[in-house]
Amino acid sequence: MEDTLRQIIAKIAETKTDFAADADLKEELDVDSHRAVELVFEVERTFNIRIPDNRFTEMRTLSGIASLVKSLVTR
């Protein structure tokens, strides 16, 4: 799962996949609000989940997104 998420983030951030798992998407990977929306849609589509609006703040790092996705997939 983490490798898939890493590839999604790298594609949307237009960067390589070797970024740190705790790299801040906005501050370190330049993921602006438009790209953040793309990221949400791509993660939802890839993992067939719906991310509640009140959980978007958990999507700051690869680690945070992985934890969020795991919590929603296992429901």
C-alpha atoms as one frame of an Amber mdcrd trajectory, in Angstrom:
protein
   0.000   0.000   0.000   2.749   2.454   0.904   4.491   1.926  -2.429   1.245
   2.626  -4.295   0.644   5.768  -2.239   4.245   6.877  -2.779   3.775   6.566
  -6.545   0.482   8.487  -6.462   2.036  11.300  -4.429   5.141  11.453  -6.628
   3.000  11.652  -9.766   0.791  14.435  -8.399   3.697  16.345  -6.813   5.756
  15.846  -9.977   8.714  14.544  -8.006  10.694  11.337  -7.566   9.475   8.547
  -5.313  12.450   8.724  -2.926  10.951  11.367  -0.611  10.799  10.718   3.148
   7.649   9.110   4.551   7.298  12.059   6.926   7.912  14.768   4.305   5.219
  17.441   4.548   3.284  17.393   1.272   2.611  21.130   1.263   5.885  22.435
   2.665   8.388  19.978   1.222   6.709  18.565  -1.877   4.853  21.722  -3.005
   1.431  20.061  -3.105  -0.910  23.049  -3.414  -4.678  22.945  -2.843  -5.420
  21.940  -6.447  -2.976  19.053  -6.280  -4.320  18.078  -2.850  -7.789  17.640
  -4.362  -6.273  15.498  -7.122  -4.519  13.443  -4.461  -7.738  12.818  -2.532
  -9.578  11.722  -5.677  -6.756   9.445  -6.799  -6.410   7.784  -3.380 -10.175
   7.287  -3.159 -10.291   5.797  -6.660  -7.274   3.551  -6.198  -8.369   2.090
  -2.868 -12.138   2.273  -3.477 -12.753   4.324  -0.329 -14.394   7.614   0.603
 -12.282   9.978   2.701 -14.501  12.060   4.998 -13.945  15.818   4.769 -13.090
  16.018   8.468 -10.115  13.648   7.941  -8.359  15.602   5.177  -6.005  17.106
   7.771  -4.491  13.635   8.267  -3.192  13.772   4.702  -0.052  15.797   5.424
   2.556  13.068   4.913   2.861   9.686   3.240   2.744   8.049   6.678  -0.412
   9.949   7.587  -2.124   9.024   4.331  -1.158   5.360   4.756  -2.625   5.288
   8.270  -5.788   6.998   7.081  -6.256   4.627   4.151  -5.643   1.574   6.375
  -8.281   2.775   8.827 -10.835   3.240   6.034 -10.071   0.054   4.102 -10.542
  -2.161   7.155 -14.035  -0.851   7.880
